[in-house]
Amino acid sequence: MLRLLWCCILSLMLVPAFATERIESVRIWPSPDSTRVVFDLTGKAQYRLLSQNRQTVELEIANIQSPSLGKMSGESELVKDIKVKRLPGNRGILLQVELSRAAREKAFTLPPSDRYGHRLVLDLADVQAEQAAAVPPPPRSQRAGGRDIVIAIDAGHGGHDPGAVGPKGTYEKHVTMAVSEKLQALINKEPGFKAVLTRTSDYYIYPSKRPDLARNKQADLLVSVHADAVTNRNAHGASVWVLSLRRATTEVGRMLEQTEQHSELLGGVAEVIKDSANERYLAQTVLDLSMNHSMTTGFEVAKRVLAEMGQVTHLHKKEPQAASLGVLKAPDIPSILVETGYISNPTEEQKLKSASHQQKLANAIFRALKQHFTDTPPADSWLAQRQGAAPVNRAATQNTTSRVANTASTPGTASQQPVMQPRPAPVIAGPRVATSAATGPSVHTVKRGETLSGLAKQYGLPMSVLRSHNKLKSDNIQVGQVLRIPN
């Protein structure tokens, strides 16, 4: 009898040690091409992922006995229902996630963080949405007189990733979405411009996928909006980041390894080139030229954004900063990341969640983007063709402004903003341009790293004049090409 009693006591001691965990809540986070299901647990899950068919995903959790799912929040078109039942022999529970269509599943656990405890995460990739996204984008839509300039706006974070959280609980993802929507509205009101959002509501997109979304939209520029945070709550001010040379070189190498993308990189030329070695060499050349152009452009835009934002908020860094960030990985798309301020600073947090301050930030970014593309519009854009029909002589204006650049200007309206002087690209932006005087020779031989926009600045000319004077059909120039420079 005593032996039986000890066995019962021992079994009671062992069961709680193994099966005392429970599911506290379930959170569903949808996005256009995937859904994340998060099970909040009291302890780390001992789980096994099963998949009987592509529309039912099963998870066995050995150290949970309660069949309760707790509080559920969120919904997704992909997830029809979540069921739970006990497994026989006290082997735990079985979670059954029923789907409306086929999906690829992945499960993993996450340790406790500042906001959450132990989590079991089930990621469901929508196969149908992935197949639709794999279709090559249609040709750029043209309208009479040229196409719109497309600017992709990326609202940082989203969904289960709130980003930084301010002292009073303000989420970075809400600030970035508000500023992005205001910027989109301003751009879409401007003739010749079109803005697209990488995310249109509160869902998560992997940072590495955001440039791909911009590329699918055939964007001329990617602007990623964020709000900074550090442990030092006194830190404050905005900053702008551009692609680092190391990151760009790495991404060029990756794109070259993906030979199926060569046709996309080379356009119609790939149909003529049959030799894979020559195709790779040409792809390398195209990517090098594209990277030089995008990094120079990104730095120029970043400088303009900082100049405009400095009129509405304090600048933490007055020069563009280079970083190896996932959202800035595209060597073929000029990209900048705008840190609108420090949400970790109590005073700046209050400003960042203010609609009026958000609008000021959006206005500043918009003025910088409009100024940049007005000065250097893409060759096939409506803006460039309108300027070609009625060219404006900016050379005299630039020569005049260079003489008065040191004169202090009063902050205020857009017409009173500091004049951005032509200058060679910095080291972090990769390419360099020659620094000969704008009154130099009547011809110029293109050197490695030089771009049409850089030469236009060097000689104090608008790109449209340099393009039309040389009868160029695009902004692409080649090493060794001789350009005629109008007096």
C-alpha positions in Angstrom: 0.0 0.0 0.0 2.8 2.4 0.9 4.6 1.6 -2.4 1.4 2.3 -4.4 1.0 5.6 -2.5 4.6 6.6 -3.4 4.0 5.8 -7.1 0.9 8.0 -7.1 2.8 10.9 -5.5 5.6 10.5 -8.0 3.3 10.5 -11.0 1.6 13.7 -9.7 5.0 15.3 -9.4 6.1 14.4 -12.9 3.0 15.3 -14.8 2.9 19.0 -13.8 6.6 19.3 -14.6 5.9 18.2 -18.1 2.4 19.4 -18.9 1.6 22.6 -17.0 1.9 25.0 -20.0 -1.1 26.4 -21.7 -2.1 28.7 -24.7 -3.0 32.1 -23.4 -4.0 33.7 -26.7 -3.9 33.4 -30.5 -3.1 36.4 -32.8 -3.7 36.3 -36.5 -1.7 38.8 -38.7 -2.6 38.8 -42.4 -0.8 40.4 -45.3 -1.4 40.3 -49.1 0.7 37.2 -49.7 1.0 35.5 -46.3 -0.5 35.1 -42.8 1.2 34.7 -39.5 -0.5 32.9 -36.6 1.0 33.5 -33.2 0.2 31.2 -30.2 1.1 33.0 -27.0 2.2 30.4 -24.4 3.1 30.3 -20.8 6.3 28.3 -21.6 8.4 27.1 -24.5 6.4 24.7 -26.8 7.6 21.2 -27.4 6.0 20.9 -30.8 5.9 18.9 -34.0 4.7 20.2 -37.4 2.5 18.0 -39.4 0.8 18.6 -42.8 -1.8 16.1 -44.0 -2.7 18.1 -47.1 -2.0 21.6 -48.4 -5.2 23.0 -46.9 -4.9 21.6 -43.3 -1.9 22.3 -41.2 -1.5 20.3 -37.9 0.7 21.0 -34.9 1.3 18.6 -32.0 2.3 20.2 -28.7 3.4 17.7 -26.2 3.7 19.8 -23.0 0.1 21.3 -23.2 -2.9 19.4 -21.9 -5.6 22.1 -21.9 -7.6 22.3 -25.2 -8.4 26.0 -24.7 -7.0 28.5 -27.3 -7.6 31.5 -25.0 -8.4 34.9 -26.4 -8.3 35.1 -30.2 -7.7 38.3 -32.2 -7.4 39.1 -35.9 -8.6 37.3 -39.0 -7.4 36.3 -42.4 -9.0 35.3 -45.6 -6.5 32.4 -45.8 -7.3 30.9 -42.3 -10.8 29.4 -42.1 -10.7 27.9 -38.6 -8.5 26.8 -35.8 -9.4 23.7 -33.9 -7.8 22.0 -30.9 -8.2 18.6 -29.3 -6.5 16.4 -26.7 -4.3 13.6 -27.9 -4.9 10.1 -26.4 -2.6 8.9 -23.6 -1.9 12.4 -22.3 0.4 13.0 -25.2 -0.6 16.7 -25.4 -2.8 18.6 -27.8 -3.3 18.7 -31.6 -3.9 22.1 -33.3 -5.6 21.9 -36.7 -5.4 25.1 -38.8 -7.9 24.8 -41.7 -7.1 27.0 -44.8 -9.2 28.3 -47.6 -6.6 27.5 -50.2 -3.1 25.9 -50.5 -0.2 27.4 -48.5 3.3 26.6 -47.6 3.8 26.4 -43.8 6.7 27.0 -41.5 6.7 26.8 -37.7 9.2 28.1 -35.1 9.3 29.3 -31.5 10.3 32.7 -30.2 11.7 33.5 -26.7 10.2 36.1 -24.4 10.7 39.8 -25.4 9.9 43.1 -23.9 6.3 42.9 -25.0 5.6 39.1 -25.3 6.3 35.9 -23.6 7.0 32.5 -25.2 5.4 32.1 -28.7 4.8 29.4 -31.2 4.7 31.0 -34.7 3.1 29.5 -37.7 3.9 31.3 -41.0 1.6 30.5 -44.0 2.7 31.6 -47.4 -0.2 31.9 -49.8 0.7 29.9 -52.9 -1.9 31.6 -55.1 -0.6 35.0 -54.2 3.0 34.0 -54.8 2.1 32.7 -58.2 0.4 35.9 -59.1 3.4 37.9 -57.8 5.8 35.8 -60.0 4.2 37.2 -63.2 6.5 39.8 -64.7 5.2 43.4 -64.3 3.5 44.9 -67.3 5.3 47.6 -69.3 5.2 51.1 -67.8 1.8 52.7 -68.5 2.3 55.6 -70.9 0.1 58.6 -71.4 0.2 61.3 -74.0 3.5 63.1 -73.5 5.2 60.6 -71.3 4.8 58.4 -68.2 4.4 59.3 -64.6 7.4 59.3 -62.2 6.7 56.5 -59.8 7.8 56.8 -56.1 7.4 53.8 -53.8 6.7 54.7 -50.2 7.6 52.0 -47.6 5.9 52.5 -44.2 8.3 50.7 -41.8 7.3 47.7 -39.7 3.6 46.7 -39.4 1.5 43.8 -38.2 3.0 41.7 -35.4 6.1 43.9 -35.7 5.2 47.3 -34.1 8.8 48.6 -34.4 10.0 50.9 -31.7 7.6 51.8 -28.9 7.6 55.3 -27.3 7.6 55.9 -23.5 3.8 56.6 -23.7 3.1 53.5 -25.8 3.2 55.0 -29.3 4.0 52.4 -32.0 6.5 53.2 -34.7 4.3 51.3 -37.2 1.4 53.7 -36.7 3.6 56.8 -37.1 5.3 55.5 -40.3 1.9 54.6 -41.9 0.4 58.0 -41.1 3.4 59.9 -42.6 3.5 57.6 -45.6 -0.2 58.1 -46.4 0.1 61.9 -46.1 3.2 61.8 -48.5 1.3 59.6 -50.9 -1.6 62.0 -51.1 0.8 64.9 -51.8 2.6 63.1 -54.6 -0.6 61.9 -56.3 -1.9 65.4 -56.4 1.2 66.6 -58.4 0.9 66.3 -62.2 3.4 63.8 -63.6 3.9 61.9 -60.3 2.5 58.7 -58.9 3.0 57.2 -55.4 2.6 53.5 -54.5 2.7 52.0 -50.9 4.6 48.8 -50.2 1.9 48.1 -47.5 -1.5 49.6 -47.5 -2.6 48.6 -43.9 -1.3 47.1 -40.7 0.5 43.9 -41.8 4.1 42.8 -41.8 6.4 42.6 -44.8 10.0 41.2 -44.6 12.5 44.0 -45.1 14.2 42.1 -47.9 11.0 41.9 -49.9 10.1 45.6 -49.8 12.6 46.5 -52.6 11.1 43.7 -54.7 7.7 45.3 -54.3 9.1 48.6 -55.4 10.7 46.9 -58.4 7.4 45.3 -59.4 5.8 48.7 -59.3 8.6 49.9 -61.6 9.5 52.6 -59.1 12.0 55.4 -59.9 12.7 55.8 -56.2 12.1 54.0 -52.9 11.5 56.1 -49.7 11.3 54.0 -46.5 9.8 55.9 -43.5 10.9 55.0 -40.0 11.1 56.5 -36.4 14.4 55.9 -34.5 14.8 54.7 -30.9 17.7 54.3 -28.5 18.1 53.8 -24.8 19.3 57.4 -24.3 16.0 59.3 -24.2 17.7 62.6 -24.7 18.6 61.7 -28.3 16.3 63.5 -30.8 16.2 64.6 -34.4 15.7 63.3 -37.9 18.3 61.6 -40.2 18.4 60.0 -43.7 20.2 56.8 -44.6 21.4 55.6 -48.0 22.8 52.3 -49.4 26.3 51.4 -48.3 28.8 50.4 -50.9 29.5 47.0 -49.2 25.8 46.1 -49.3 25.4 47.2 -52.9 28.4 45.0 -54.0 26.9 42.0 -52.1 23.5 42.4 -53.7 25.0 42.8 -57.2 26.7 39.5 -56.7 23.5 37.8 -55.6 21.6 39.2 -58.6 24.3 38.0 -61.0 24.0 34.4 -59.6 20.3 34.4 -60.4 20.6 33.9 -64.1 16.9 33.7 -64.6 16.8 37.4 -63.8 19.3 38.3 -66.6 16.5 38.7 -69.1 14.8 41.2 -66.8 18.0 43.1 -66.2 19.0 43.3 -69.9 15.6 43.8 -71.5 15.3 42.8 -75.2 19.1 42.4 -75.5 19.0 39.1 -73.7 17.0 37.5 -76.6 19.9 38.2 -78.9 22.7 37.0 -76.6 22.9 33.2 -76.5 26.4 32.8 -74.9 25.8 32.6 -71.2 29.3 33.9 -70.4 28.7 37.0 -72.5 25.2 37.4 -71.0 26.7 37.4 -67.5 29.4 39.9 -68.6 26.7 42.2 -70.0 24.6 41.8 -66.9 27.6 42.8 -64.8 28.1 45.9 -66.9 24.4 46.9 -66.7 24.3 46.3 -63.0 27.5 48.3 -62.4 26.1 51.3 -64.3 22.7 50.9 -62.6 24.3 50.7 -59.1 26.4 53.9 -59.8 23.3 55.7 -60.9 21.1 54.6 -58.1 23.7 55.3 -55.3 24.5 58.8 -56.7 20.8 59.5 -57.0 20.0 58.2 -53.6 22.7 60.5 -52.0 21.4 63.5 -53.9 17.8 62.9 -52.9 18.9 62.3 -49.3 20.7 65.7 -49.2 17.6 67.5 -50.5 15.4 65.7 -47.9 17.7 66.7 -45.1 17.7 70.3 -46.3 13.9 70.4 -46.3 13.3 68.5 -43.1 15.8 70.8 -41.3 13.2 73.5 -41.8 10.5 71.6 -39.8 12.4 69.6 -37.2 15.8 69.2 -35.6 18.3 67.1 -37.5 20.2 64.4 -35.6 22.6 64.0 -38.5 23.0 66.7 -41.1 24.7 64.5 -43.7 23.3 61.3 -45.2 24.4 58.2 -43.4 25.4 54.9 -45.2 24.1 51.6 -43.8 23.7 47.9 -44.8 19.9 47.8 -44.3 17.7 45.2 -45.8 15.2 47.7 -47.2 18.1 49.5 -49.0 19.4 46.4 -50.7 18.4 47.2 -54.3 21.4 48.3 -56.4 19.0 49.1 -59.3 16.6 51.4 -57.5 17.6 54.6 -55.8 16.6 54.2 -52.2 16.6 56.3 -49.0 15.5 55.6 -45.5 14.1 58.5 -43.5 14.2 58.4 -39.7 11.5 61.0 -38.9 12.7 61.4 -35.3 13.4 59.5 -32.0 10.2 58.0 -30.8 12.1 57.0 -27.6 12.4 60.7 -26.7 9.2 61.7 -24.8 9.0 65.2 -26.4 9.6 63.9 -29.9 7.2 61.0 -29.4 4.4 63.6 -28.7 5.3 65.4 -31.9 5.5 62.2 -34.0 2.0 61.1 -33.1 0.7 64.6 -33.9 -1.2 64.8 -37.2 0.1 68.4 -37.8 3.7 67.4 -37.3 3.3 64.3 -39.5 1.9 66.6 -42.2 5.0 68.9 -41.9 7.3 65.9 -42.3 5.4 64.7 -45.4 5.4 68.2 -46.9 9.2 68.5 -46.4 9.9 65.1 -48.0 7.6 65.9 -50.9 9.2 69.2 -51.6 12.6 67.5 -51.8 11.4 64.8 -54.1 9.6 67.2 -56.4 12.7 69.4 -56.5 14.9 66.5 -57.4 12.8 65.1 -60.2 12.0 68.5 -61.6 15.8 69.1 -62.0 16.6 65.6 -63.3 13.5 63.9 -64.6 13.7 60.4 -66.3 14.0 60.7 -70.0 10.7 59.0 -70.9 8.7 60.9 -68.2 6.0 63.4 -68.9 8.0 65.9 -66.8 11.1 65.5 -69.0 9.2 65.7 -72.3 7.3 68.8 -71.1 10.7 70.4 -70.2 12.0 69.4 -73.6 9.1 71.1 -75.3 9.8 74.3 -73.4 13.4 74.1 -72.1 14.4 76.2 -69.2 17.9 77.7 -69.1 19.0 76.7 -65.6 22.7 77.3 -66.3 22.4 81.0 -65.7 20.3 80.4 -62.6 22.9 78.0 -61.1 25.8 80.3 -61.8 23.9 83.1 -60.0 23.0 80.9 -57.0 26.6 79.7 -56.7 27.7 83.3 -56.1 25.1 83.9 -53.4 25.2 80.4 -51.8 27.0 81.8 -48.7 24.3 84.4 -48.1 22.0 83.4 -45.2 18.4 82.6 -46.2 15.4 82.9 -44.0 13.6 79.5 -43.3 10.0 79.4 -44.3 8.3 78.7 -47.6 9.6 76.3 -50.2 10.9 79.3 -52.3 13.1 80.3 -49.4 14.8 77.0 -48.9 18.7 76.8 -49.2 20.0 76.2 -52.7 21.6 72.8 -53.2 24.9 73.3 -54.9 26.3 70.9 -57.6 28.9 68.7 -56.0 30.7 65.4 -56.7 29.2 62.3 -55.1 30.8 61.4 -51.7 32.9 58.3 -51.0 30.0 56.4 -49.5 27.9 56.8 -52.6 30.4 54.9 -54.7 30.8 56.7 -58.0 32.8 59.9 -58.5 32.5 62.6 -61.1 35.2 64.9 -62.5 35.5 68.3 -61.0 36.5 70.4 -64.0 34.9 73.8 -64.3 31.4 74.1 -65.9 32.9 76.4 -68.5 35.3 73.6 -69.7 35.6 71.8 -73.0 32.9 71.5 -75.6 33.1 67.7 -75.6 33.4 65.2 -72.7 34.6 61.6 -72.8 32.6 59.5 -70.3 34.7 57.8 -67.6 33.8 54.9 -65.4 31.3 55.8 -62.6 30.0 58.9 -64.4 26.3 59.4 -64.9 24.2 61.8 -67.1 22.8 63.5 -64.0 26.3 63.9 -62.5 27.6 65.5 -65.7 24.6 67.8 -66.0 25.4 69.1 -62.5 29.1 69.3 -63.3 28.6 71.5 -66.4 25.7 73.5 -64.8 23.1 72.2 -67.3 19.7 70.6 -67.0 19.6 67.0 -68.0 17.0 67.7 -70.7 19.4 70.1 -72.5 22.4 67.6 -72.3 20.1 64.8 -73.4 18.6 66.7 -76.4 21.9 68.2 -77.5 23.4 64.7 -77.8 20.1 63.1 -79.2 20.0 60.6 -76.4 17.0 58.4 -76.1 17.6 57.5 -72.5 19.7 58.5 -69.5 22.1 55.6 -70.0 25.7 56.5 -71.1 28.7 54.3 -71.6 32.3 54.4 -70.8 34.2 56.0 -73.6 31.2 57.7 -75.1 31.9 61.3 -76.3 29.2 63.9 -75.3 28.9 67.3 -76.8 28.6 70.0 -74.2 26.7 73.1 -75.2 28.2 76.5 -74.4 
